[in-house]
Amino acid sequence: MKVQVLSIKPAQAPNSHEVLLSIGEERQIFMFTTEVNRVGAFQLQTTHAEPRFSDLFRFNQRVAMNVVVKYYKKEVVELPAYVG
């Protein structure tokens, strides 16, 4: 299945992003939420996708997560990004 991340933009909720994916011939928007928690001297970042994303990519949930995490960390993300 050909999957591309077409766009990532901030959503209304804090630390949330709308991610537009091209999946084969379809386009779908998924919500991702990122949390940063402190454990001792370390900060841990966790990114969660909505259940619909998890269901669709049950066997490869990292398919778009890597792109969302890079975006949240303000790393350069060139879009569209082919992810699977």
N, C-alpha and C positions, 0 to 999 in steps of 0.2 A: 504494500500500500504506500503510495506517495504522499508524504505529509510535509507541509511547509508552514512555518510561522510567518504570517503576512503582516501582522501588526500587534503591538503591545501598547496599551494606554492605561493610565490610571483610572480606576473605577471610583465610584462615590464613597465607598467604605474605606476607612484608613488602611494603608498597607495592602490594598487590593488592586488587581490589574485585570483588565479584559484582554484576552488573547484571541486573536482571529487566526484560525487554522484553515488551511486548504487540505482537505482529506479526500484524495482521489479527485472526483469532480465536484464535491460539495465544499461549502464553507460553513464553519461553525464557530461560535464565540463561546469561550470557557472563562470562568472566573478563577483566579488564583489569589490566595491570601498568604502573606509572609509574616512570620513572627520572629522576633529576636528576643532571646532569653539569656540571662546571665547565669552561668554556672561557675561559681568561684570566680576566678580571674578571666574566664573565657566567655565569649558571646557565641551562642549557637543560633544559627538561622535555620528556620524550618519553613518550607513552602508547601502549602496544601492546595490541591485542586478540588473543584466541585466533584461530587460523586459521579456525575455523568461522564466526566473525563476519565475518572478511574475505571469506570465500567468499560468504556470504549477501548482504552489502552491497558486493559487488565494485565497483559503479559509484557508490556514495555512502557511503564508509567514515566520513564525518564525521557520519553520521546520529545516532549516539549519543555519539561521542567528545567533542563539545563539552560535553555534560552531565557526562560523567565528569571531564573536565579541570576544569570549574568546581567540582565536588564536591571533587576532590583539593586545589584551591587554597583550599578552605574558603569559597567564595563561596556565596551563597544559591541553592539550587536547589529550586524548588517542584515537587513530584511529585504526580500524574503529569505528566510533561513531554512534550508532543507534539513529535516531532522529524522527522516525515516522513509 
